[in-house]
């Protein structure tokens, strides 16, 4: 059930990251949500592994948003250089 909860939070995180990142977004809504899910999963399990927070703490949500913003930034850098 934990991974399902993480994916649902990642969906929300993807939406939040899209609104927090300024500028034009080359990714569509679906790609941004997927980036949010991946950022959420990475931040959740990495933060728990490093002992930064436990399951259910609000720091996990904040870390997931930061992880998604970083991934979205990297995605924009990679896709912005094409063409």
N, CA, C and O atoms as a CHARMM CRD file, in Angstrom:
* protein
*
  332
    1    1 UNK  N      0.81700  -1.19500   0.00000 PROA 1      0.00000
    2    1 UNK  CA     0.00000   0.00000   0.00000 PROA 1      0.00000
    3    1 UNK  C      0.86100   1.25900   0.00000 PROA 1      0.00000
    4    1 UNK  O      0.43100   2.31100  -0.47300 PROA 1      0.00000
    5    2 UNK  N      2.06100   1.15000   0.52500 PROA 2      0.00000
    6    2 UNK  CA     2.96400   2.28900   0.61700 PROA 2      0.00000
    7    2 UNK  C      3.31900   2.83300  -0.76300 PROA 2      0.00000
    8    2 UNK  O      3.34900   4.04900  -0.95500 PROA 2      0.00000
    9    3 UNK  N      3.58500   1.95800  -1.72000 PROA 3      0.00000
   10    3 UNK  CA     3.96500   2.41700  -3.05700 PROA 3      0.00000
   11    3 UNK  C      2.78200   3.08400  -3.75800 PROA 3      0.00000
   12    3 UNK  O      2.97100   4.03800  -4.51100 PROA 3      0.00000
   13    4 UNK  N      1.58200   2.60000  -3.52100 PROA 4      0.00000
   14    4 UNK  CA     0.39300   3.22000  -4.11800 PROA 4      0.00000
   15    4 UNK  C      0.21200   4.63300  -3.55800 PROA 4      0.00000
   16    4 UNK  O     -0.08300   5.56800  -4.30200 PROA 4      0.00000
   17    5 UNK  N      0.39000   4.78000  -2.24800 PROA 5      0.00000
   18    5 UNK  CA     0.29700   6.09000  -1.62300 PROA 5      0.00000
   19    5 UNK  C      1.37300   7.02100  -2.18500 PROA 5      0.00000
   20    5 UNK  O      1.10100   8.19300  -2.44600 PROA 5      0.00000
   21    6 UNK  N      2.57900   6.51500  -2.37100 PROA 6      0.00000
   22    6 UNK  CA     3.66700   7.31000  -2.92000 PROA 6      0.00000
   23    6 UNK  C      3.34100   7.77200  -4.33700 PROA 6      0.00000
   24    6 UNK  O      3.63800   8.91200  -4.69400 PROA 6      0.00000
   25    7 UNK  N      2.74300   6.91600  -5.14000 PROA 7      0.00000
   26    7 UNK  CA     2.36300   7.28000  -6.50600 PROA 7      0.00000
   27    7 UNK  C      1.26800   8.34400  -6.49900 PROA 7      0.00000
   28    7 UNK  O      1.31400   9.28300  -7.29300 PROA 7      0.00000
   29    8 UNK  N      0.29100   8.20500  -5.61600 PROA 8      0.00000
   30    8 UNK  CA    -0.76600   9.21500  -5.51600 PROA 8      0.00000
   31    8 UNK  C     -0.20600  10.56700  -5.08100 PROA 8      0.00000
   32    8 UNK  O     -0.58000  11.60700  -5.62300 PROA 8      0.00000
   33    9 UNK  N      0.68200  10.54400  -4.11100 PROA 9      0.00000
   34    9 UNK  CA     1.33500  11.78300  -3.68300 PROA 9      0.00000
   35    9 UNK  C      2.17100  12.34100  -4.83400 PROA 9      0.00000
   36    9 UNK  O      2.21700  13.55400  -5.03700 PROA 9      0.00000
   37   10 UNK  N      2.83200  11.45800  -5.58600 PROA 10     0.00000
   38   10 UNK  CA     3.62000  11.89100  -6.74200 PROA 10     0.00000
   39   10 UNK  C      2.78400  12.59200  -7.79600 PROA 10     0.00000
   40   10 UNK  O      3.25300  13.52600  -8.44500 PROA 10     0.00000
   41   11 UNK  N      1.56000  12.15000  -7.96800 PROA 11     0.00000
   42   11 UNK  CA     0.63700  12.80700  -8.89300 PROA 11     0.00000
   43   11 UNK  C      0.40700  14.25500  -8.45900 PROA 11     0.00000
   44   11 UNK  O      0.47500  15.17700  -9.27200 PROA 11     0.00000
   45   12 UNK  N      0.13800  14.43800  -7.17800 PROA 12     0.00000
   46   12 UNK  CA    -0.07400  15.77600  -6.63300 PROA 12     0.00000
   47   12 UNK  C      1.21600  16.59200  -6.71000 PROA 12     0.00000
   48   12 UNK  O      1.19700  17.77700  -7.04300 PROA 12     0.00000
   49   13 UNK  N      2.32700  15.94400  -6.39800 PROA 13     0.00000
   50   13 UNK  CA     3.63200  16.61500  -6.44300 PROA 13     0.00000
   51   13 UNK  C      3.94000  17.09400  -7.85600 PROA 13     0.00000
   52   13 UNK  O      4.46400  18.19400  -8.03100 PROA 13     0.00000
   53   14 UNK  N      3.62800  16.29700  -8.85500 PROA 14     0.00000
   54   14 UNK  CA     3.85200  16.70100 -10.24700 PROA 14     0.00000
   55   14 UNK  C      3.07600  17.95000 -10.60500 PROA 14     0.00000
   56   14 UNK  O      3.58600  18.82700 -11.30200 PROA 14     0.00000
   57   15 UNK  N      1.84700  18.03300 -10.13300 PROA 15     0.00000
   58   15 UNK  CA     1.02700  19.21900 -10.38700 PROA 15     0.00000
   59   15 UNK  C      1.61700  20.43400  -9.67200 PROA 15     0.00000
   60   15 UNK  O      1.70900  21.51700 -10.25100 PROA 15     0.00000
   61   16 UNK  N      2.01800  20.25100  -8.41100 PROA 16     0.00000
   62   16 UNK  CA     2.60500  21.34600  -7.64000 PROA 16     0.00000
   63   16 UNK  C      3.91200  21.81400  -8.29200 PROA 16     0.00000
   64   16 UNK  O      4.15300  23.01500  -8.40900 PROA 16     0.00000
   65   17 UNK  N      4.74300  20.87500  -8.71000 PROA 17     0.00000
   66   17 UNK  CA     6.02600  21.23400  -9.34500 PROA 17     0.00000
   67   17 UNK  C      5.80300  22.01100 -10.63200 PROA 17     0.00000
   68   17 UNK  O      6.55100  22.94300 -10.93000 PROA 17     0.00000
   69   18 UNK  N      4.78900  21.64200 -11.39500 PROA 18     0.00000
   70   18 UNK  CA     4.49500  22.35200 -12.64500 PROA 18     0.00000
   71   18 UNK  C      4.11600  23.80100 -12.36100 PROA 18     0.00000
   72   18 UNK  O      4.49900  24.70100 -13.10900 PROA 18     0.00000
   73   19 UNK  N      3.36500  24.03300 -11.28200 PROA 19     0.00000
   74   19 UNK  CA     2.97500  25.39900 -10.94700 PROA 19     0.00000
   75   19 UNK  C      4.12700  26.20100 -10.32800 PROA 19     0.00000
   76   19 UNK  O      4.16900  27.42300 -10.46900 PROA 19     0.00000
   77   20 UNK  N      5.04900  25.53500  -9.65300 PROA 20     0.00000
   78   20 UNK  CA     6.15300  26.23300  -9.00700 PROA 20     0.00000
   79   20 UNK  C      7.30000  26.56400  -9.94700 PROA 20     0.00000
   80   20 UNK  O      8.06400  27.49300  -9.68800 PROA 20     0.00000
   81   21 UNK  N      7.42900  25.81700 -11.03100 PROA 21     0.00000
   82   21 UNK  CA     8.52400  26.06000 -11.98600 PROA 21     0.00000
   83   21 UNK  C      8.12200  27.16300 -12.95300 PROA 21     0.00000
   84   21 UNK  O      7.14400  27.02100 -13.68700 PROA 21     0.00000
   85   22 UNK  N      8.86900  28.25600 -12.95700 PROA 22     0.00000
   86   22 UNK  CA     8.54300  29.33500 -13.88900 PROA 22     0.00000
   87   22 UNK  C      8.98200  28.98100 -15.30500 PROA 22     0.00000
   88   22 UNK  O      9.81900  28.10300 -15.51400 PROA 22     0.00000
   89   23 UNK  N      8.41000  29.66900 -16.25100 PROA 23     0.00000
   90   23 UNK  CA     8.82300  29.49400 -17.64100 PROA 23     0.00000
   91   23 UNK  C      7.94000  28.53700 -18.40700 PROA 23     0.00000
   92   23 UNK  O      7.03000  27.90900 -17.86600 PROA 23     0.00000
   93   24 UNK  N      8.24400  28.45300 -19.68100 PROA 24     0.00000
   94   24 UNK  CA     7.49300  27.58700 -20.58200 PROA 24     0.00000
   95   24 UNK  C      7.91500  26.14600 -20.37800 PROA 24     0.00000
   96   24 UNK  O      9.10500  25.85100 -20.26600 PROA 24     0.00000
   97   25 UNK  N      6.95500  25.26300 -20.33200 PROA 25     0.00000
   98   25 UNK  CA     7.22900  23.85700 -20.07400 PROA 25     0.00000
   99   25 UNK  C      7.09600  23.05400 -21.36000 PROA 25     0.00000
  100   25 UNK  O      6.01100  23.00400 -21.94000 PROA 25     0.00000
  101   26 UNK  N      8.18200  22.42100 -21.82300 PROA 26     0.00000
  102   26 UNK  CA     8.09700  21.63000 -23.04700 PROA 26     0.00000
  103   26 UNK  C      7.32700  20.32300 -22.84900 PROA 26     0.00000
  104   26 UNK  O      6.90100  19.69500 -23.81800 PROA 26     0.00000
  105   27 UNK  N      7.15400  19.92400 -21.60200 PROA 27     0.00000
  106   27 UNK  CA     6.46600  18.67600 -21.30700 PROA 27     0.00000
  107   27 UNK  C      4.97000  18.92000 -21.19700 PROA 27     0.00000
  108   27 UNK  O      4.52600  19.99200 -20.78600 PROA 27     0.00000
  109   28 UNK  N      4.22100  17.92800 -21.56200 PROA 28     0.00000
  110   28 UNK  CA     2.78600  18.00100 -21.36500 PROA 28     0.00000
  111   28 UNK  C      2.43300  17.64300 -19.93000 PROA 28     0.00000
  112   28 UNK  O      3.30800  17.37900 -19.10500 PROA 28     0.00000
  113   29 UNK  N      1.15400  17.64000 -19.65400 PROA 29     0.00000
  114   29 UNK  CA     0.67100  17.34900 -18.31400 PROA 29     0.00000
  115   29 UNK  C      1.07500  15.94300 -17.86600 PROA 29     0.00000
  116   29 UNK  O      1.50300  15.75700 -16.72700 PROA 29     0.00000
  117   30 UNK  N      0.94400  14.97000 -18.73900 PROA 30     0.00000
  118   30 UNK  CA     1.24000  13.57400 -18.39000 PROA 30     0.00000
  119   30 UNK  C      2.71800  13.40400 -18.05100 PROA 30     0.00000
  120   30 UNK  O      3.04800  12.75400 -17.06000 PROA 30     0.00000
  121   31 UNK  N      3.60600  13.97300 -18.85000 PROA 31     0.00000
  122   31 UNK  CA     5.04400  13.87100 -18.59000 PROA 31     0.00000
  123   31 UNK  C      5.39200  14.51800 -17.26000 PROA 31     0.00000
  124   31 UNK  O      6.19000  13.98200 -16.49200 PROA 31     0.00000
  125   32 UNK  N      4.79200  15.67500 -16.98700 PROA 32     0.00000
  126   32 UNK  CA     5.05800  16.36100 -15.72800 PROA 32     0.00000
  127   32 UNK  C      4.59200  15.53900 -14.54300 PROA 32     0.00000
  128   32 UNK  O      5.27600  15.48400 -13.52100 PROA 32     0.00000
  129   33 UNK  N      3.44700  14.90500 -14.66200 PROA 33     0.00000
  130   33 UNK  CA     2.94500  14.05100 -13.58500 PROA 33     0.00000
  131   33 UNK  C      3.85600  12.84500 -13.39000 PROA 33     0.00000
  132   33 UNK  O      4.12200  12.44600 -12.25700 PROA 33     0.00000
  133   34 UNK  N      4.33000  12.26600 -14.47700 PROA 34     0.00000
  134   34 UNK  CA     5.25700  11.13100 -14.37300 PROA 34     0.00000
  135   34 UNK  C      6.55500  11.57200 -13.69700 PROA 34     0.00000
  136   34 UNK  O      7.10400  10.84600 -12.86800 PROA 34     0.00000
  137   35 UNK  N      7.04500  12.75800 -14.05100 PROA 35     0.00000
  138   35 UNK  CA     8.23300  13.29500 -13.38800 PROA 35     0.00000
  139   35 UNK  C      7.95900  13.49200 -11.90400 PROA 35     0.00000
  140   35 UNK  O      8.82800  13.22800 -11.07300 PROA 35     0.00000
  141   36 UNK  N      6.75900  13.95400 -11.56500 PROA 36     0.00000
  142   36 UNK  CA     6.38300  14.10800 -10.16100 PROA 36     0.00000
  143   36 UNK  C      6.35300  12.78800  -9.42900 PROA 36     0.00000
  144   36 UNK  O      6.79500  12.70600  -8.28300 PROA 36     0.00000
  145   37 UNK  N      5.84400  11.75500 -10.06600 PROA 37     0.00000
  146   37 UNK  CA     5.79800  10.42600  -9.45000 PROA 37     0.00000
  147   37 UNK  C      7.21100   9.90100  -9.22800 PROA 37     0.00000
  148   37 UNK  O      7.52000   9.37500  -8.15900 PROA 37     0.00000
  149   38 UNK  N      8.06600  10.04300 -10.23400 PROA 38     0.00000
  150   38 UNK  CA     9.44900   9.57100 -10.10300 PROA 38     0.00000
  151   38 UNK  C     10.18300  10.36200  -9.01800 PROA 38     0.00000
  152   38 UNK  O     10.90000   9.78300  -8.20100 PROA 38     0.00000
  153   39 UNK  N     10.00200  11.67400  -9.01100 PROA 39     0.00000
  154   39 UNK  CA    10.61800  12.49900  -7.96700 PROA 39     0.00000
  155   39 UNK  C     10.12500  12.13000  -6.58600 PROA 39     0.00000
  156   39 UNK  O     10.89400  12.11900  -5.62500 PROA 39     0.00000
  157   40 UNK  N      8.85600  11.83000  -6.48800 PROA 40     0.00000
  158   40 UNK  CA     8.27800  11.43500  -5.20600 PROA 40     0.00000
  159   40 UNK  C      8.84200  10.10400  -4.72300 PROA 40     0.00000
  160   40 UNK  O      9.18700   9.96100  -3.55000 PROA 40     0.00000
  161   41 UNK  N      8.93400   9.14700  -5.61200 PROA 41     0.00000
  162   41 UNK  CA     9.46400   7.83400  -5.24000 PROA 41     0.00000
  163   41 UNK  C     10.92900   7.94600  -4.82200 PROA 41     0.00000
  164   41 UNK  O     11.33400   7.38900  -3.80100 PROA 41     0.00000
  165   42 UNK  N     11.71800   8.66500  -5.61200 PROA 42     0.00000
  166   42 UNK  CA    13.14100   8.81700  -5.28000 PROA 42     0.00000
  167   42 UNK  C     13.31400   9.54000  -3.95100 PROA 42     0.00000
  168   42 UNK  O     14.05900   9.08200  -3.08500 PROA 42     0.00000
  169   43 UNK  N     12.63100  10.66500  -3.78900 PROA 43     0.00000
  170   43 UNK  CA    12.78300  11.45400  -2.56100 PROA 43     0.00000
  171   43 UNK  C     12.27300  10.69400  -1.33500 PROA 43     0.00000
  172   43 UNK  O     12.87800  10.76000  -0.26600 PROA 43     0.00000
  173   44 UNK  N     11.16300   9.97400  -1.49100 PROA 44     0.00000
  174   44 UNK  CA    10.60000   9.23500  -0.36400 PROA 44     0.00000
  175   44 UNK  C     11.55400   8.16300   0.13100 PROA 44     0.00000
  176   44 UNK  O     11.86900   8.10600   1.32000 PROA 44     0.00000
  177   45 UNK  N     12.01000   7.32000  -0.77100 PROA 45     0.00000
  178   45 UNK  CA    12.84300   6.21100  -0.34500 PROA 45     0.00000
  179   45 UNK  C     14.27500   6.64100  -0.01200 PROA 45     0.00000
  180   45 UNK  O     14.90400   6.05700   0.87000 PROA 45     0.00000
  181   46 UNK  N     14.79000   7.64700  -0.70200 PROA 46     0.00000
  182   46 UNK  CA    16.12300   8.14800  -0.38700 PROA 46     0.00000
  183   46 UNK  C     16.12600   8.84400   0.97800 PROA 46     0.00000
  184   46 UNK  O     17.04300   8.65000   1.77600 PROA 46     0.00000
  185   47 UNK  N     15.11100   9.64200   1.23700 PROA 47     0.00000
  186   47 UNK  CA    15.01600  10.32300   2.52700 PROA 47     0.00000
  187   47 UNK  C     14.85900   9.35600   3.68900 PROA 47     0.00000
  188   47 UNK  O     15.44900   9.55000   4.75200 PROA 47     0.00000
  189   48 UNK  N     14.06700   8.32100   3.48600 PROA 48     0.00000
  190   48 UNK  CA    13.91100   7.30200   4.53600 PROA 48     0.00000
  191   48 UNK  C     15.20000   6.52100   4.72400 PROA 48     0.00000
  192   48 UNK  O     15.58600   6.22100   5.85400 PROA 48     0.00000
  193   49 UNK  N     15.86600   6.19200   3.63300 PROA 49     0.00000
  194   49 UNK  CA    17.11100   5.43400   3.70900 PROA 49     0.00000
  195   49 UNK  C     18.18100   6.21300   4.45800 PROA 49     0.00000
  196   49 UNK  O     18.94200   5.64600   5.24300 PROA 49     0.00000
  197   50 UNK  N     18.23300   7.51200   4.21100 PROA 50     0.00000
  198   50 UNK  CA    19.22700   8.36000   4.87000 PROA 50     0.00000
  199   50 UNK  C     18.81400   8.74700   6.28900 PROA 50     0.00000
  200   50 UNK  O     19.58900   9.37800   7.00800 PROA 50     0.00000
  201   51 UNK  N     17.61000   8.37900   6.69300 PROA 51     0.00000
  202   51 UNK  CA    17.14600   8.67400   8.04500 PROA 51     0.00000
  203   51 UNK  C     16.73500  10.12000   8.24800 PROA 51     0.00000
  204   51 UNK  O     16.72200  10.60500   9.37900 PROA 51     0.00000
  205   52 UNK  N     16.40100  10.81300   7.17600 PROA 52     0.00000
  206   52 UNK  CA    16.02400  12.21400   7.27800 PROA 52     0.00000
  207   52 UNK  C     14.61400  12.39300   7.83300 PROA 52     0.00000
  208   52 UNK  O     14.33000  13.38400   8.50500 PROA 52     0.00000
  209   53 UNK  N     13.74100  11.44800   7.55700 PROA 53     0.00000
  210   53 UNK  CA    12.37400  11.48500   8.05600 PROA 53     0.00000
  211   53 UNK  C     11.77500  10.09000   8.00300 PROA 53     0.00000
  212   53 UNK  O     12.31100   9.17800   7.37400 PROA 53     0.00000
  213   54 UNK  N     10.64500   9.95800   8.68600 PROA 54     0.00000
  214   54 UNK  CA     9.93500   8.68200   8.70300 PROA 54     0.00000
  215   54 UNK  C      8.68600   8.78500   7.83500 PROA 54     0.00000
  216   54 UNK  O      8.31700   9.86800   7.38200 PROA 54     0.00000
  217   55 UNK  N      8.05200   7.66100   7.61500 PROA 55     0.00000
  218   55 UNK  CA     6.84100   7.60900   6.81500 PROA 55     0.00000
  219   55 UNK  C      5.75600   8.46800   7.44900 PROA 55     0.00000
  220   55 UNK  O      5.53000   8.40500   8.65700 PROA 55     0.00000
  221   56 UNK  N      5.09000   9.26400   6.63200 PROA 56     0.00000
  222   56 UNK  CA     3.98300  10.07800   7.09100 PROA 56     0.00000
  223   56 UNK  C      4.35300  11.47700   7.54300 PROA 56     0.00000
  224   56 UNK  O      3.46400  12.26000   7.87800 PROA 56     0.00000
  225   57 UNK  N      5.62600  11.81800   7.56400 PROA 57     0.00000
  226   57 UNK  CA     6.03000  13.15200   7.96400 PROA 57     0.00000
  227   57 UNK  C      5.90900  14.11400   6.78700 PROA 57     0.00000
  228   57 UNK  O      6.08200  13.72300   5.63300 PROA 57     0.00000
  229   58 UNK  N      5.61200  15.37500   7.09100 PROA 58     0.00000
  230   58 UNK  CA     5.43200  16.36200   6.02500 PROA 58     0.00000
  231   58 UNK  C      6.72900  16.64600   5.27600 PROA 58     0.00000
  232   58 UNK  O      6.69500  17.11400   4.13800 PROA 58     0.00000
  233   59 UNK  N      7.85800  16.37200   5.89300 PROA 59     0.00000
  234   59 UNK  CA     9.13900  16.56900   5.20400 PROA 59     0.00000
  235   59 UNK  C      9.21800  15.69400   3.96300 PROA 59     0.00000
  236   59 UNK  O      9.87900  16.06300   2.99300 PROA 59     0.00000
  237   60 UNK  N      8.56300  14.55100   3.97600 PROA 60     0.00000
  238   60 UNK  CA     8.54300  13.68300   2.80700 PROA 60     0.00000
  239   60 UNK  C      7.86800  14.34200   1.62600 PROA 60     0.00000
  240   60 UNK  O      8.32800  14.20600   0.49200 PROA 60     0.00000
  241   61 UNK  N      6.77800  15.05800   1.87400 PROA 61     0.00000
  242   61 UNK  CA     6.07700  15.76400   0.80300 PROA 61     0.00000
  243   61 UNK  C      6.94200  16.89300   0.25800 PROA 61     0.00000
  244   61 UNK  O      7.02600  17.09400  -0.95300 PROA 61     0.00000
  245   62 UNK  N      7.58200  17.62700   1.16300 PROA 62     0.00000
  246   62 UNK  CA     8.45100  18.72700   0.74900 PROA 62     0.00000
  247   62 UNK  C      9.62600  18.19100  -0.06900 PROA 62     0.00000
  248   62 UNK  O      9.98600  18.76600  -1.09600 PROA 62     0.00000
  249   63 UNK  N     10.21400  17.09800   0.38700 PROA 63     0.00000
  250   63 UNK  CA    11.32300  16.49100  -0.35000 PROA 63     0.00000
  251   63 UNK  C     10.85200  15.99000  -1.71500 PROA 63     0.00000
  252   63 UNK  O     11.58000  16.10000  -2.70200 PROA 63     0.00000
  253   64 UNK  N      9.65200  15.44600  -1.77300 PROA 64     0.00000
  254   64 UNK  CA     9.12300  14.96800  -3.05200 PROA 64     0.00000
  255   64 UNK  C      8.92100  16.12700  -4.02000 PROA 64     0.00000
  256   64 UNK  O      9.21400  15.99600  -5.20900 PROA 64     0.00000
  257   65 UNK  N      8.42600  17.25300  -3.53100 PROA 65     0.00000
  258   65 UNK  CA     8.25100  18.42400  -4.39100 PROA 65     0.00000
  259   65 UNK  C      9.61300  18.90700  -4.89000 PROA 65     0.00000
  260   65 UNK  O      9.77200  19.19900  -6.07500 PROA 65     0.00000
  261   66 UNK  N     10.59100  18.99200  -3.99200 PROA 66     0.00000
  262   66 UNK  CA    11.92900  19.41500  -4.41200 PROA 66     0.00000
  263   66 UNK  C     12.53200  18.43700  -5.41700 PROA 66     0.00000
  264   66 UNK  O     13.14800  18.86000  -6.39500 PROA 66     0.00000
  265   67 UNK  N     12.36300  17.14200  -5.18700 PROA 67     0.00000
  266   67 UNK  CA    12.86100  16.13800  -6.12600 PROA 67     0.00000
  267   67 UNK  C     12.21400  16.27400  -7.49200 PROA 67     0.00000
  268   67 UNK  O     12.88700  16.16000  -8.51600 PROA 67     0.00000
  269   68 UNK  N     10.90700  16.51700  -7.51300 PROA 68     0.00000
  270   68 UNK  CA    10.20200  16.67400  -8.78300 PROA 68     0.00000
  271   68 UNK  C     10.63600  17.94000  -9.50100 PROA 68     0.00000
  272   68 UNK  O     10.76100  17.94900 -10.72500 PROA 68     0.00000
  273   69 UNK  N     10.86800  19.01100  -8.74800 PROA 69     0.00000
  274   69 UNK  CA    11.32800  20.26200  -9.37200 PROA 69     0.00000
  275   69 UNK  C     12.70900  20.06600  -9.98400 PROA 69     0.00000
  276   69 UNK  O     12.97600  20.54400 -11.08700 PROA 69     0.00000
  277   70 UNK  N     13.58200  19.36600  -9.27400 PROA 70     0.00000
  278   70 UNK  CA    14.91800  19.09900  -9.81600 PROA 70     0.00000
  279   70 UNK  C     14.82900  18.25500 -11.08400 PROA 70     0.00000
  280   70 UNK  O     15.49800  18.55100 -12.07400 PROA 70     0.00000
  281   71 UNK  N     14.00700  17.20800 -11.05900 PROA 71     0.00000
  282   71 UNK  CA    13.85000  16.37100 -12.26100 PROA 71     0.00000
  283   71 UNK  C     13.22600  17.15100 -13.41100 PROA 71     0.00000
  284   71 UNK  O     13.62000  16.97700 -14.56500 PROA 71     0.00000
  285   72 UNK  N     12.25100  18.01100 -13.10400 PROA 72     0.00000
  286   72 UNK  CA    11.62600  18.81700 -14.14700 PROA 72     0.00000
  287   72 UNK  C     12.63400  19.80500 -14.73300 PROA 72     0.00000
  288   72 UNK  O     12.63400  20.04200 -15.94000 PROA 72     0.00000
  289   73 UNK  N     13.48100  20.37500 -13.90100 PROA 73     0.00000
  290   73 UNK  CA    14.53700  21.26800 -14.36900 PROA 73     0.00000
  291   73 UNK  C     15.50100  20.52400 -15.29500 PROA 73     0.00000
  292   73 UNK  O     15.86000  21.02500 -16.36000 PROA 73     0.00000
  293   74 UNK  N     15.91500  19.32700 -14.88200 PROA 74     0.00000
  294   74 UNK  CA    16.81600  18.52600 -15.71700 PROA 74     0.00000
  295   74 UNK  C     16.14700  18.14200 -17.03200 PROA 74     0.00000
  296   74 UNK  O     16.78900  18.15600 -18.08300 PROA 74     0.00000
  297   75 UNK  N     14.87300  17.80100 -16.98100 PROA 75     0.00000
  298   75 UNK  CA    14.13600  17.45500 -18.19200 PROA 75     0.00000
  299   75 UNK  C     14.09000  18.64600 -19.15200 PROA 75     0.00000
  300   75 UNK  O     14.26700  18.49400 -20.36000 PROA 75     0.00000
  301   76 UNK  N     13.84700  19.84100 -18.58600 PROA 76     0.00000
  302   76 UNK  CA    13.81700  21.04100 -19.42900 PROA 76     0.00000
  303   76 UNK  C     15.17800  21.31900 -20.04800 PROA 76     0.00000
  304   76 UNK  O     15.26100  21.74800 -21.19800 PROA 76     0.00000
  305   77 UNK  N     16.24500  21.07800 -19.29400 PROA 77     0.00000
  306   77 UNK  CA    17.59000  21.30000 -19.84800 PROA 77     0.00000
  307   77 UNK  C     17.86600  20.34700 -20.99900 PROA 77     0.00000
  308   77 UNK  O     18.41500  20.75300 -22.02300 PROA 77     0.00000
  309   78 UNK  N     17.49200  19.09000 -20.84000 PROA 78     0.00000
  310   78 UNK  CA    17.75100  18.08500 -21.86500 PROA 78     0.00000
  311   78 UNK  C     16.89900  18.34600 -23.10500 PROA 78     0.00000
  312   78 UNK  O     17.41300  18.30300 -24.22300 PROA 78     0.00000
  313   79 UNK  N     15.61800  18.61300 -22.92800 PROA 79     0.00000
  314   79 UNK  CA    14.74900  18.81400 -24.08100 PROA 79     0.00000
  315   79 UNK  C     14.92100  20.18100 -24.69900 PROA 79     0.00000
  316   79 UNK  O     14.60500  20.36400 -25.87500 PROA 79     0.00000
  317   80 UNK  N     15.41000  21.14500 -23.94600 PROA 80     0.00000
  318   80 UNK  CA    15.59800  22.49600 -24.48100 PROA 80     0.00000
  319   80 UNK  C     16.77100  22.58700 -25.43200 PROA 80     0.00000
  320   80 UNK  O     16.80900  23.48800 -26.27000 PROA 80     0.00000
  321   81 UNK  N     17.72200  21.68800 -25.33100 PROA 81     0.00000
  322   81 UNK  CA    18.91600  21.71900 -26.18100 PROA 81     0.00000
  323   81 UNK  C     18.71600  20.98400 -27.49600 PROA 81     0.00000
  324   81 UNK  O     19.55800  21.07500 -28.38900 PROA 81     0.00000
  325   82 UNK  N     17.61800  20.26100 -27.62600 PROA 82     0.00000
  326   82 UNK  CA    17.37200  19.54000 -28.87100 PROA 82     0.00000
  327   82 UNK  C     16.83000  20.50700 -29.92300 PROA 82     0.00000
  328   82 UNK  O     16.26300  21.55600 -29.61500 PROA 82     0.00000
  329   83 UNK  N     17.03100  20.10700 -31.16700 PROA 83     0.00000
  330   83 UNK  CA    16.42500  20.85800 -32.25000 PROA 83     0.00000
  331   83 UNK  C     17.29700  21.92000 -32.73300 PROA 83     0.00000
  332   83 UNK  O     16.92900  22.65100 -33.65300 PROA 83     0.00000
